[in-house]
Amino acid sequence: MFLSKLVESIGEILAPINPFANDSKDDKPSGSDPVSTKRRRLDAQKKAETLAESNGVFAKKQRVFYHNKSTDTMHDAYIVGVHFDDGPDKPYYTISYKKQQETVLEDGTKQSSIVEVEKQTTPDRLDRVEWDEEKSWRVLSGLRGQ
């Protein structure tokens, strides 16, 4: 019950249903310019993050710090998916982050590259980060790291 209300309210924030929407492609709805679209999406994301934080969870596409315990490093990451398979009090998350990887070539030299890592993790390895509009927009628009 709680989970469905949380998901419903987040969905309503991210994609509100407008009964007065016009399907005509000739008339552009107000706010269809890129600046207001960006503003609406950022506002919706911030509301979703605030709501999620008040419920003790993280929101989809929220920026976080991920602590990799095996290497004892912190990575700037973002939430790709929120999963409640184990119950509403035990969420786990799919996150995505970039890390530097070294490869030893055949001639013995090392080559360094940046790789995108997507993995599942628990909330104890995640820390909230301060809201940054530009970094959040890069995640929302799919431009992260470009």
CNS distance restraints for C-alpha pairs under 8 A (distance, minus, plus):
assign (resid   1 and name CA) (resid   5 and name CA) 6.33 0.50 0.50
assign (resid   2 and name CA) (resid   6 and name CA) 6.19 0.50 0.50
assign (resid   2 and name CA) (resid  88 and name CA) 7.78 0.50 0.50
assign (resid   3 and name CA) (resid   7 and name CA) 6.13 0.50 0.50
assign (resid   3 and name CA) (resid  88 and name CA) 6.20 0.50 0.50
assign (resid   4 and name CA) (resid   8 and name CA) 5.91 0.50 0.50
assign (resid   5 and name CA) (resid   9 and name CA) 6.02 0.50 0.50
assign (resid   6 and name CA) (resid  10 and name CA) 6.16 0.50 0.50
assign (resid   7 and name CA) (resid  11 and name CA) 5.98 0.50 0.50
assign (resid   8 and name CA) (resid  12 and name CA) 6.06 0.50 0.50
assign (resid   9 and name CA) (resid  13 and name CA) 6.24 0.50 0.50
assign (resid  10 and name CA) (resid  14 and name CA) 6.19 0.50 0.50
assign (resid  10 and name CA) (resid  48 and name CA) 5.70 0.50 0.50
assign (resid  10 and name CA) (resid  51 and name CA) 7.83 0.50 0.50
assign (resid  11 and name CA) (resid  15 and name CA) 5.74 0.50 0.50
assign (resid  11 and name CA) (resid  16 and name CA) 7.22 0.50 0.50
assign (resid  12 and name CA) (resid  16 and name CA) 4.59 0.50 0.50
assign (resid  12 and name CA) (resid  17 and name CA) 7.17 0.50 0.50
assign (resid  13 and name CA) (resid  44 and name CA) 5.62 0.50 0.50
assign (resid  13 and name CA) (resid  47 and name CA) 7.33 0.50 0.50
assign (resid  13 and name CA) (resid  48 and name CA) 6.92 0.50 0.50
assign (resid  14 and name CA) (resid  41 and name CA) 7.25 0.50 0.50
assign (resid  14 and name CA) (resid  44 and name CA) 5.42 0.50 0.50
assign (resid  14 and name CA) (resid  45 and name CA) 7.02 0.50 0.50
assign (resid  14 and name CA) (resid  48 and name CA) 7.62 0.50 0.50
assign (resid  21 and name CA) (resid  29 and name CA) 7.95 0.50 0.50
assign (resid  22 and name CA) (resid  27 and name CA) 7.79 0.50 0.50
assign (resid  22 and name CA) (resid  29 and name CA) 7.69 0.50 0.50
assign (resid  28 and name CA) (resid  32 and name CA) 6.47 0.50 0.50
assign (resid  31 and name CA) (resid  36 and name CA) 5.20 0.50 0.50
assign (resid  31 and name CA) (resid  37 and name CA) 6.34 0.50 0.50
assign (resid  32 and name CA) (resid  36 and name CA) 6.63 0.50 0.50
assign (resid  32 and name CA) (resid  37 and name CA) 6.06 0.50 0.50
assign (resid  33 and name CA) (resid  37 and name CA) 6.19 0.50 0.50
assign (resid  34 and name CA) (resid  38 and name CA) 6.00 0.50 0.50
assign (resid  35 and name CA) (resid  39 and name CA) 6.22 0.50 0.50
assign (resid  36 and name CA) (resid  40 and name CA) 6.03 0.50 0.50
assign (resid  37 and name CA) (resid  41 and name CA) 6.16 0.50 0.50
assign (resid  38 and name CA) (resid  42 and name CA) 6.09 0.50 0.50
assign (resid  38 and name CA) (resid 137 and name CA) 7.64 0.50 0.50
assign (resid  39 and name CA) (resid  43 and name CA) 6.04 0.50 0.50
assign (resid  40 and name CA) (resid  44 and name CA) 6.07 0.50 0.50
assign (resid  41 and name CA) (resid  45 and name CA) 6.11 0.50 0.50
assign (resid  41 and name CA) (resid 140 and name CA) 7.81 0.50 0.50
assign (resid  42 and name CA) (resid  46 and name CA) 6.13 0.50 0.50
assign (resid  42 and name CA) (resid 133 and name CA) 7.22 0.50 0.50
assign (resid  42 and name CA) (resid 136 and name CA) 7.45 0.50 0.50
assign (resid  42 and name CA) (resid 137 and name CA) 6.73 0.50 0.50
assign (resid  42 and name CA) (resid 140 and name CA) 7.99 0.50 0.50
assign (resid  43 and name CA) (resid  47 and name CA) 6.20 0.50 0.50
assign (resid  44 and name CA) (resid  48 and name CA) 6.13 0.50 0.50
assign (resid  45 and name CA) (resid  49 and name CA) 6.15 0.50 0.50
assign (resid  45 and name CA) (resid  61 and name CA) 7.88 0.50 0.50
assign (resid  45 and name CA) (resid  62 and name CA) 7.74 0.50 0.50
assign (resid  46 and name CA) (resid  50 and name CA) 6.15 0.50 0.50
assign (resid  46 and name CA) (resid 131 and name CA) 8.00 0.50 0.50
assign (resid  47 and name CA) (resid  51 and name CA) 6.08 0.50 0.50
assign (resid  48 and name CA) (resid  52 and name CA) 6.01 0.50 0.50
assign (resid  48 and name CA) (resid  59 and name CA) 6.23 0.50 0.50
assign (resid  49 and name CA) (resid  53 and name CA) 6.01 0.50 0.50
assign (resid  49 and name CA) (resid  58 and name CA) 6.62 0.50 0.50
assign (resid  49 and name CA) (resid  59 and name CA) 5.29 0.50 0.50
assign (resid  49 and name CA) (resid  62 and name CA) 6.67 0.50 0.50
assign (resid  50 and name CA) (resid  54 and name CA) 6.26 0.50 0.50
assign (resid  51 and name CA) (resid  55 and name CA) 6.52 0.50 0.50
assign (resid  52 and name CA) (resid  56 and name CA) 6.24 0.50 0.50
assign (resid  52 and name CA) (resid  57 and name CA) 5.08 0.50 0.50
assign (resid  52 and name CA) (resid  58 and name CA) 5.38 0.50 0.50
assign (resid  52 and name CA) (resid  59 and name CA) 5.63 0.50 0.50
assign (resid  53 and name CA) (resid  57 and name CA) 5.47 0.50 0.50
assign (resid  53 and name CA) (resid  58 and name CA) 6.22 0.50 0.50
assign (resid  53 and name CA) (resid  59 and name CA) 7.98 0.50 0.50
assign (resid  57 and name CA) (resid  91 and name CA) 7.43 0.50 0.50
assign (resid  57 and name CA) (resid 123 and name CA) 7.89 0.50 0.50
assign (resid  58 and name CA) (resid  62 and name CA) 6.79 0.50 0.50
assign (resid  58 and name CA) (resid  79 and name CA) 7.65 0.50 0.50
assign (resid  58 and name CA) (resid  82 and name CA) 7.56 0.50 0.50
assign (resid  59 and name CA) (resid  79 and name CA) 6.97 0.50 0.50
assign (resid  59 and name CA) (resid  82 and name CA) 7.08 0.50 0.50
assign (resid  60 and name CA) (resid  78 and name CA) 7.94 0.50 0.50
assign (resid  60 and name CA) (resid  79 and name CA) 5.14 0.50 0.50
assign (resid  60 and name CA) (resid  80 and name CA) 5.79 0.50 0.50
assign (resid  60 and name CA) (resid  81 and name CA) 5.64 0.50 0.50
assign (resid  60 and name CA) (resid  82 and name CA) 6.23 0.50 0.50
assign (resid  61 and name CA) (resid  78 and name CA) 5.63 0.50 0.50
assign (resid  61 and name CA) (resid  79 and name CA) 4.77 0.50 0.50
assign (resid  61 and name CA) (resid  80 and name CA) 5.77 0.50 0.50
assign (resid  61 and name CA) (resid  81 and name CA) 7.78 0.50 0.50
assign (resid  61 and name CA) (resid 139 and name CA) 6.64 0.50 0.50
assign (resid  61 and name CA) (resid 140 and name CA) 6.74 0.50 0.50
assign (resid  62 and name CA) (resid  78 and name CA) 5.38 0.50 0.50
assign (resid  62 and name CA) (resid  79 and name CA) 5.39 0.50 0.50
assign (resid  62 and name CA) (resid 136 and name CA) 7.47 0.50 0.50
assign (resid  63 and name CA) (resid  76 and name CA) 7.29 0.50 0.50
assign (resid  63 and name CA) (resid  77 and name CA) 5.82 0.50 0.50
assign (resid  63 and name CA) (resid  78 and name CA) 4.23 0.50 0.50
assign (resid  63 and name CA) (resid  79 and name CA) 6.56 0.50 0.50
assign (resid  63 and name CA) (resid 128 and name CA) 7.29 0.50 0.50
assign (resid  63 and name CA) (resid 129 and name CA) 6.53 0.50 0.50
assign (resid  63 and name CA) (resid 136 and name CA) 6.86 0.50 0.50
assign (resid  63 and name CA) (resid 139 and name CA) 7.94 0.50 0.50
assign (resid  64 and name CA) (resid  76 and name CA) 6.15 0.50 0.50
assign (resid  64 and name CA) (resid  77 and name CA) 5.29 0.50 0.50
assign (resid  64 and name CA) (resid  78 and name CA) 5.50 0.50 0.50
assign (resid  64 and name CA) (resid  79 and name CA) 7.36 0.50 0.50
assign (resid  64 and name CA) (resid 126 and name CA) 6.29 0.50 0.50
assign (resid  64 and name CA) (resid 127 and name CA) 5.64 0.50 0.50
assign (resid  64 and name CA) (resid 128 and name CA) 5.02 0.50 0.50
assign (resid  64 and name CA) (resid 129 and name CA) 5.39 0.50 0.50
assign (resid  65 and name CA) (resid  74 and name CA) 6.22 0.50 0.50
assign (resid  65 and name CA) (resid  75 and name CA) 5.51 0.50 0.50
assign (resid  65 and name CA) (resid  76 and name CA) 4.87 0.50 0.50
assign (resid  65 and name CA) (resid  77 and name CA) 5.75 0.50 0.50
assign (resid  65 and name CA) (resid  78 and name CA) 7.96 0.50 0.50
assign (resid  65 and name CA) (resid 126 and name CA) 5.60 0.50 0.50
assign (resid  65 and name CA) (resid 127 and name CA) 5.06 0.50 0.50
assign (resid  65 and name CA) (resid 128 and name CA) 6.46 0.50 0.50
assign (resid  65 and name CA) (resid 129 and name CA) 6.60 0.50 0.50
assign (resid  66 and name CA) (resid  74 and name CA) 5.45 0.50 0.50
assign (resid  66 and name CA) (resid  75 and name CA) 5.08 0.50 0.50
assign (resid  66 and name CA) (resid  76 and name CA) 6.45 0.50 0.50
assign (resid  66 and name CA) (resid  77 and name CA) 6.19 0.50 0.50
assign (resid  66 and name CA) (resid 125 and name CA) 5.74 0.50 0.50
assign (resid  66 and name CA) (resid 126 and name CA) 4.81 0.50 0.50
assign (resid  66 and name CA) (resid 127 and name CA) 6.65 0.50 0.50
assign (resid  67 and name CA) (resid  72 and name CA) 6.76 0.50 0.50
assign (resid  67 and name CA) (resid  73 and name CA) 5.84 0.50 0.50
assign (resid  67 and name CA) (resid  74 and name CA) 4.56 0.50 0.50
assign (resid  67 and name CA) (resid  75 and name CA) 6.56 0.50 0.50
assign (resid  67 and name CA) (resid 125 and name CA) 5.10 0.50 0.50
assign (resid  67 and name CA) (resid 126 and name CA) 6.37 0.50 0.50
assign (resid  68 and name CA) (resid  72 and name CA) 5.45 0.50 0.50
assign (resid  68 and name CA) (resid  73 and name CA) 5.33 0.50 0.50
assign (resid  68 and name CA) (resid  74 and name CA) 6.18 0.50 0.50
assign (resid  68 and name CA) (resid  75 and name CA) 7.64 0.50 0.50
assign (resid  68 and name CA) (resid 125 and name CA) 7.29 0.50 0.50
assign (resid  69 and name CA) (resid  73 and name CA) 6.99 0.50 0.50
assign (resid  69 and name CA) (resid 125 and name CA) 8.00 0.50 0.50
assign (resid  75 and name CA) (resid  97 and name CA) 6.67 0.50 0.50
assign (resid  75 and name CA) (resid  98 and name CA) 7.54 0.50 0.50
assign (resid  75 and name CA) (resid  99 and name CA) 7.56 0.50 0.50
assign (resid  76 and name CA) (resid  97 and name CA) 6.30 0.50 0.50
assign (resid  76 and name CA) (resid  98 and name CA) 7.75 0.50 0.50
assign (resid  77 and name CA) (resid  95 and name CA) 6.45 0.50 0.50
assign (resid  77 and name CA) (resid  96 and name CA) 5.50 0.50 0.50
assign (resid  77 and name CA) (resid  97 and name CA) 4.43 0.50 0.50
assign (resid  77 and name CA) (resid  98 and name CA) 7.52 0.50 0.50
assign (resid  78 and name CA) (resid  95 and name CA) 5.55 0.50 0.50
assign (resid  78 and name CA) (resid  96 and name CA) 5.61 0.50 0.50
assign (resid  78 and name CA) (resid  97 and name CA) 6.75 0.50 0.50
assign (resid  78 and name CA) (resid 139 and name CA) 7.54 0.50 0.50
assign (resid  79 and name CA) (resid  93 and name CA) 6.62 0.50 0.50
assign (resid  79 and name CA) (resid  94 and name CA) 6.01 0.50 0.50
assign (resid  79 and name CA) (resid  95 and name CA) 4.52 0.50 0.50
assign (resid  79 and name CA) (resid  96 and name CA) 6.61 0.50 0.50
assign (resid  80 and name CA) (resid  93 and name CA) 7.37 0.50 0.50
assign (resid  80 and name CA) (resid  94 and name CA) 5.25 0.50 0.50
assign (resid  80 and name CA) (resid  95 and name CA) 5.10 0.50 0.50
assign (resid  80 and name CA) (resid  96 and name CA) 6.46 0.50 0.50
assign (resid  81 and name CA) (resid  93 and name CA) 5.60 0.50 0.50
assign (resid  81 and name CA) (resid  94 and name CA) 4.84 0.50 0.50
assign (resid  81 and name CA) (resid  95 and name CA) 6.95 0.50 0.50
assign (resid  82 and name CA) (resid  91 and name CA) 6.92 0.50 0.50
assign (resid  82 and name CA) (resid  92 and name CA) 6.27 0.50 0.50
assign (resid  82 and name CA) (resid  93 and name CA) 4.80 0.50 0.50
assign (resid  82 and name CA) (resid  94 and name CA) 6.56 0.50 0.50
assign (resid  83 and name CA) (resid  91 and name CA) 5.55 0.50 0.50
assign (resid  83 and name CA) (resid  92 and name CA) 5.33 0.50 0.50
assign (resid  83 and name CA) (resid  93 and name CA) 5.90 0.50 0.50
assign (resid  83 and name CA) (resid  94 and name CA) 7.92 0.50 0.50
assign (resid  84 and name CA) (resid  88 and name CA) 5.48 0.50 0.50
assign (resid  84 and name CA) (resid  89 and name CA) 7.85 0.50 0.50
assign (resid  84 and name CA) (resid  90 and name CA) 6.49 0.50 0.50
assign (resid  84 and name CA) (resid  91 and name CA) 4.77 0.50 0.50
assign (resid  84 and name CA) (resid  92 and name CA) 6.70 0.50 0.50
assign (resid  85 and name CA) (resid  91 and name CA) 7.38 0.50 0.50
assign (resid  86 and name CA) (resid  90 and name CA) 5.71 0.50 0.50
assign (resid  86 and name CA) (resid  91 and name CA) 6.89 0.50 0.50
assign (resid  87 and name CA) (resid  91 and name CA) 6.97 0.50 0.50
assign (resid  91 and name CA) (resid 122 and name CA) 7.16 0.50 0.50
assign (resid  91 and name CA) (resid 123 and name CA) 7.34 0.50 0.50
assign (resid  92 and name CA) (resid 120 and name CA) 7.00 0.50 0.50
assign (resid  92 and name CA) (resid 121 and name CA) 5.86 0.50 0.50
assign (resid  92 and name CA) (resid 122 and name CA) 4.76 0.50 0.50
assign (resid  92 and name CA) (resid 123 and name CA) 6.42 0.50 0.50
assign (resid  93 and name CA) (resid 120 and name CA) 5.42 0.50 0.50
assign (resid  93 and name CA) (resid 121 and name CA) 5.38 0.50 0.50
assign (resid  93 and name CA) (resid 122 and name CA) 6.20 0.50 0.50
assign (resid  93 and name CA) (resid 123 and name CA) 7.40 0.50 0.50
assign (resid  94 and name CA) (resid 118 and name CA) 6.86 0.50 0.50
assign (resid  94 and name CA) (resid 119 and name CA) 5.46 0.50 0.50
assign (resid  94 and name CA) (resid 120 and name CA) 4.23 0.50 0.50
assign (resid  94 and name CA) (resid 121 and name CA) 6.34 0.50 0.50
assign (resid  95 and name CA) (resid 118 and name CA) 5.59 0.50 0.50
assign (resid  95 and name CA) (resid 119 and name CA) 5.57 0.50 0.50
assign (resid  95 and name CA) (resid 120 and name CA) 6.14 0.50 0.50
assign (resid  95 and name CA) (resid 121 and name CA) 7.25 0.50 0.50
assign (resid  96 and name CA) (resid 116 and name CA) 6.92 0.50 0.50
assign (resid  96 and name CA) (resid 117 and name CA) 5.53 0.50 0.50
assign (resid  96 and name CA) (resid 118 and name CA) 4.34 0.50 0.50
assign (resid  96 and name CA) (resid 119 and name CA) 6.61 0.50 0.50
assign (resid  97 and name CA) (resid 116 and name CA) 5.76 0.50 0.50
assign (resid  97 and name CA) (resid 117 and name CA) 5.33 0.50 0.50
assign (resid  97 and name CA) (resid 118 and name CA) 6.61 0.50 0.50
assign (resid  98 and name CA) (resid 114 and name CA) 6.40 0.50 0.50
assign (resid  98 and name CA) (resid 115 and name CA) 5.51 0.50 0.50
assign (resid  98 and name CA) (resid 116 and name CA) 4.45 0.50 0.50
assign (resid  98 and name CA) (resid 117 and name CA) 5.86 0.50 0.50
assign (resid  99 and name CA) (resid 114 and name CA) 5.55 0.50 0.50
assign (resid  99 and name CA) (resid 115 and name CA) 5.58 0.50 0.50
assign (resid  99 and name CA) (resid 116 and name CA) 6.61 0.50 0.50
assign (resid  99 and name CA) (resid 117 and name CA) 7.23 0.50 0.50
assign (resid 100 and name CA) (resid 112 and name CA) 6.71 0.50 0.50
assign (resid 100 and name CA) (resid 113 and name CA) 5.66 0.50 0.50
assign (resid 100 and name CA) (resid 114 and name CA) 4.52 0.50 0.50
assign (resid 100 and name CA) (resid 115 and name CA) 6.32 0.50 0.50
assign (resid 101 and name CA) (resid 112 and name CA) 5.65 0.50 0.50
assign (resid 101 and name CA) (resid 113 and name CA) 5.36 0.50 0.50
assign (resid 101 and name CA) (resid 114 and name CA) 6.04 0.50 0.50
assign (resid 101 and name CA) (resid 115 and name CA) 6.73 0.50 0.50
assign (resid 102 and name CA) (resid 110 and name CA) 6.28 0.50 0.50
assign (resid 102 and name CA) (resid 111 and name CA) 5.54 0.50 0.50
assign (resid 102 and name CA) (resid 112 and name CA) 4.40 0.50 0.50
assign (resid 102 and name CA) (resid 113 and name CA) 6.41 0.50 0.50
assign (resid 103 and name CA) (resid 110 and name CA) 5.51 0.50 0.50
assign (resid 103 and name CA) (resid 111 and name CA) 5.13 0.50 0.50
assign (resid 103 and name CA) (resid 112 and name CA) 6.29 0.50 0.50
assign (resid 103 and name CA) (resid 113 and name CA) 7.96 0.50 0.50
assign (resid 104 and name CA) (resid 108 and name CA) 5.87 0.50 0.50
assign (resid 104 and name CA) (resid 109 and name CA) 5.71 0.50 0.50
assign (resid 104 and name CA) (resid 110 and name CA) 4.47 0.50 0.50
assign (resid 104 and name CA) (resid 111 and name CA) 6.29 0.50 0.50
assign (resid 105 and name CA) (resid 109 and name CA) 5.44 0.50 0.50
assign (resid 105 and name CA) (resid 110 and name CA) 5.99 0.50 0.50
assign (resid 105 and name CA) (resid 111 and name CA) 6.94 0.50 0.50
assign (resid 121 and name CA) (resid 125 and name CA) 6.99 0.50 0.50
assign (resid 122 and name CA) (resid 126 and name CA) 7.32 0.50 0.50
assign (resid 123 and name CA) (resid 127 and name CA) 7.94 0.50 0.50
assign (resid 131 and name CA) (resid 136 and name CA) 7.52 0.50 0.50
assign (resid 132 and name CA) (resid 136 and name CA) 5.97 0.50 0.50
assign (resid 133 and name CA) (resid 137 and name CA) 6.03 0.50 0.50
assign (resid 134 and name CA) (resid 138 and name CA) 6.33 0.50 0.50
assign (resid 135 and name CA) (resid 139 and name CA) 6.55 0.50 0.50
assign (resid 135 and name CA) (resid 144 and name CA) 7.82 0.50 0.50
assign (resid 136 and name CA) (resid 140 and name CA) 6.20 0.50 0.50
assign (resid 137 and name CA) (resid 141 and name CA) 5.86 0.50 0.50
assign (resid 138 and name CA) (resid 142 and name CA) 5.93 0.50 0.50
assign (resid 138 and name CA) (resid 143 and name CA) 4.78 0.50 0.50
assign (resid 138 and name CA) (resid 144 and name CA) 4.85 0.50 0.50
assign (resid 138 and name CA) (resid 145 and name CA) 7.92 0.50 0.50
assign (resid 139 and name CA) (resid 143 and name CA) 6.29 0.50 0.50
assign (resid 139 and name CA) (resid 144 and name CA) 5.27 0.50 0.50
